[in-house]
Amino acid sequence: MLKPKEIAEISLLLWYLPLEKVEQIKKLTLELKNQCGYDKPVDDSDEWTEEDMRDAADASMRYAEETVPYDWGESVAPNEEKFEEEHRDA
């Protein structure tokens, strides 16, 4: 996909051509688009949307859970009896 700089360079070059040559370029470009072009422009932006970041975070969490599952067990909600036992003498 063309970048803005490439588009600007091509556009600038068109100013130096006779009008009939610009028309030829337009026809050639349309022919090439029909032969091997895409239906709509390709989005090759390297900017991340909110959705992209959520997808990446979700994929990362899934990968982490699959490769190194964490046993939440008592680390989230410790057993009250065990807690009282450990802190009885304090």
C-alpha positions as CSV (number, residue, x, y, z in Angstrom):
1,M,0.0,0.0,0.0
2,L,1.2,3.5,-0.8
3,K,2.3,5.8,2.0
4,P,1.4,9.5,2.0
5,K,5.0,10.4,0.9
6,E,4.8,8.1,-2.1
7,I,1.4,9.5,-3.1
8,A,2.6,13.0,-2.8
9,E,5.7,12.2,-5.0
10,I,3.5,10.6,-7.7
11,S,1.0,13.5,-7.6
12,L,3.7,16.1,-8.0
13,L,5.1,14.3,-11.0
14,L,1.7,14.4,-12.7
15,W,1.9,18.3,-12.8
16,Y,4.8,18.0,-15.3
17,L,2.9,15.9,-17.8
18,P,0.6,17.0,-20.6
19,L,-3.1,16.3,-19.9
20,E,-3.4,13.5,-22.4
21,K,-0.5,11.6,-20.7
22,V,-2.2,12.1,-17.3
23,E,-5.3,10.5,-18.8
24,Q,-3.2,7.6,-20.1
25,I,-1.8,7.1,-16.6
26,K,-5.3,7.1,-15.2
27,K,-6.4,4.4,-17.6
28,L,-3.3,2.3,-17.0
29,T,-3.8,2.6,-13.2
30,L,-7.5,1.5,-13.5
31,E,-6.4,-1.5,-15.7
32,L,-3.8,-2.5,-13.1
33,K,-6.3,-2.2,-10.3
34,N,-8.8,-4.4,-12.1
35,Q,-6.1,-7.0,-12.9
36,C,-4.3,-7.3,-9.6
37,G,-5.7,-4.6,-7.2
38,Y,-7.7,-5.0,-4.0
39,D,-11.4,-4.4,-3.6
40,K,-10.7,-1.7,-1.0
41,P,-7.6,0.0,0.3
42,V,-5.4,-2.1,2.6
43,D,-5.2,-0.7,6.1
44,D,-1.5,-1.1,6.9
45,S,-1.5,1.5,9.7
46,D,0.8,0.7,12.6
47,E,-1.3,2.7,15.0
48,W,-3.1,0.6,17.7
49,T,-6.8,1.1,18.3
50,E,-8.5,0.4,21.6
51,E,-9.9,-2.8,20.1
52,D,-6.3,-3.8,19.0
53,M,-5.0,-3.3,22.5
54,R,-7.9,-5.3,24.1
55,D,-7.3,-8.1,21.6
56,A,-3.6,-8.2,22.3
57,A,-4.2,-8.2,26.1
58,D,-6.8,-10.9,25.8
59,A,-4.5,-13.1,23.7
60,S,-1.6,-12.5,26.1
61,M,-3.8,-13.6,29.0
62,R,-4.9,-16.7,27.2
63,Y,-1.4,-17.6,26.3
64,A,-0.1,-17.1,29.8
65,E,-3.0,-19.2,31.2
66,E,-2.3,-22.0,28.8
67,T,1.5,-22.0,29.2
68,V,1.8,-21.3,32.9
69,P,-1.6,-21.7,34.6
70,Y,-1.8,-20.0,38.0
71,D,-3.4,-21.8,40.9
72,W,-5.4,-19.0,42.6
73,G,-6.3,-21.4,45.4
74,E,-5.8,-19.7,48.8
75,S,-3.8,-16.8,47.5
76,V,-7.0,-14.9,46.7
77,A,-9.2,-15.8,49.7
78,P,-7.2,-17.6,52.4
79,N,-8.9,-20.1,54.6
80,E,-10.1,-18.2,57.7
81,E,-9.3,-21.1,60.0
82,K,-5.8,-21.3,58.7
83,F,-5.4,-17.5,59.1
84,E,-6.6,-17.6,62.7
85,E,-4.3,-20.6,63.5
86,E,-1.3,-18.7,62.1
87,H,-2.0,-15.5,64.0
88,R,-3.3,-16.9,67.3
89,D,-0.1,-16.3,69.2
90,A,0.5,-12.8,67.9
